Amino acid sequence: MPKLFLTGRPRCGKSSVIQKNLAGLPLSGFAMQRLTRDGETWAFRLLDLTQEPYVTHLESDTHWDDIAISMLTQGKWQGNTQVFENNGRQSLEKSLSLSRLVIMDELGIFEREALRFQQTVFNILDSDLPVLGVLKNKHTAFLDQVRAHPAVVIVEFPGTKAIEMVEALTARLRRQQP
């Protein structure tokens, strides 16, 4: 099964184009949910998509336990390695036992010290499970290894090709449903 990742500049609609094409598909994996306060991003939650709906944005002041990335000061972001190692890894491990589309939205720079999380990502990439995700347009050892994985297809977004590939993958998965 294909492992399709969208990449591109921040806030160009990568997660939105994925989310728009998932109706009726059983999901697993994770998504980063943007938390805003008065329209300004202050954090990102890591959602387990077997437990919560794929909602890319939430206006909220709530300090959730699963905040993976938060703003320390204006423009300074900090990742919470333990959220990736625990919540993120567990959501992906569940995916290995389910025959569902695995969402990885998004793989980025804050996972660099989350080695068990990274290994679980590669276990999924080595599996027969379909994957649809977002890959940060940055270079780290982890992200470069994902890019180099033989099963991974990366497509630039925005662009018609990216939309067509997401639509084709999700349509194929819908046809395969019982």
Residue pairs with C-beta under 8 A, 6 or more apart in sequence:
1 128
1 129
1 130
1 131
2 130
2 131
2 151
2 153
2 169
3 125
3 130
3 131
3 133
3 149
3 151
3 152
3 153
4 131
4 132
4 133
4 153
4 155
4 165
4 166
4 169
5 104
5 107
5 131
5 132
5 133
5 134
5 135
5 146
5 152
5 153
5 154
5 155
6 14
6 17
6 18
6 133
6 134
6 135
6 154
6 155
6 156
6 157
6 162
6 166
7 14
7 134
7 135
7 136
7 137
7 154
7 155
7 156
7 157
8 14
8 137
8 156
8 157
8 158
8 162
9 137
12 157
12 158
13 157
13 158
14 105
14 106
14 134
14 157
14 162
15 31
15 32
15 56
15 105
15 106
15 134
16 56
17 157
17 162
17 163
17 166
18 103
18 105
18 132
18 133
18 134
18 166
19 54
19 56
21 166
21 167
21 170
22 54
22 101
22 103
22 170
24 174
24 177
25 100
25 101
25 170
25 173
25 174
25 177
26 98
26 100
26 101
27 49
27 50
27 54
27 100
27 101
27 103
28 49
28 50
28 91
28 94
28 95
28 98
28 100
28 101
28 102
28 103
29 49
29 91
29 92
29 95
29 101
29 102
29 103
29 104
29 105
29 131
29 133
30 46
30 47
30 48
30 49
30 87
30 88
30 91
30 92
30 103
30 104
30 105
31 46
31 47
31 49
31 54
31 56
31 103
31 105
32 44
32 45
32 46
32 47
32 68
32 69
32 105
32 106
33 44
33 45
33 46
33 47
33 55
33 56
33 57
33 58
34 41
34 44
34 56
34 57
34 58
35 41
35 42
35 43
35 44
35 45
35 58
35 59
35 60
35 62
35 64
35 67
36 42
36 57
36 58
36 59
36 60
37 59
37 60
37 61
39 59
41 71
42 70
42 71
43 67
43 69
43 70
43 71
44 67
44 68
44 69
44 70
45 58
45 64
45 66
45 67
45 68
46 66
46 67
46 68
46 83
46 84
46 87
46 88
46 91
47 54
47 55
47 66
48 87
48 90
48 91
48 94
49 91
49 103
50 91
50 94
50 95
50 98
54 103
54 105
66 83
66 87
67 80
67 83
68 79
68 80
68 83
68 84
68 87
68 88
68 110
69 77
69 78
69 79
69 80
69 110
70 77
70 78
70 80
71 77
71 78
72 78
77 110
78 110
79 109
79 110
79 111
80 110
81 110
81 111
81 113
81 114
84 110
84 111
84 114
84 117
85 114
85 115
85 116
85 117
88 111
88 114
88 117
88 120
89 114
89 116
89 117
89 120
92 102
92 104
92 117
92 120
92 121
92 123
92 124
93 120
95 102
95 124
95 129
96 120
96 123
96 124
96 127
96 129
99 129
100 129
101 129
101 130
101 131
101 132
101 170
101 173
102 124
102 129
102 130
102 131
102 132
102 133
103 131
103 132
103 133
104 121
104 124
104 131
104 132
104 133
104 134
105 132
105 133
105 134
106 133
106 134
106 135
106 136
107 121
107 133
107 134
107 135
107 136
107 142
107 143
107 146
108 136
108 138
108 143
109 136
109 138
109 140
109 143
111 117
111 118
111 142
112 140
112 141
112 142
118 142
121 146
122 145
122 149
124 131
125 131
125 146
125 149
125 151
125 152
126 151
130 169
130 173
132 166
132 169
132 170
135 143
135 146
135 147
135 154
136 143
146 152
147 154
153 165
155 161
155 162
155 165
156 162
157 163
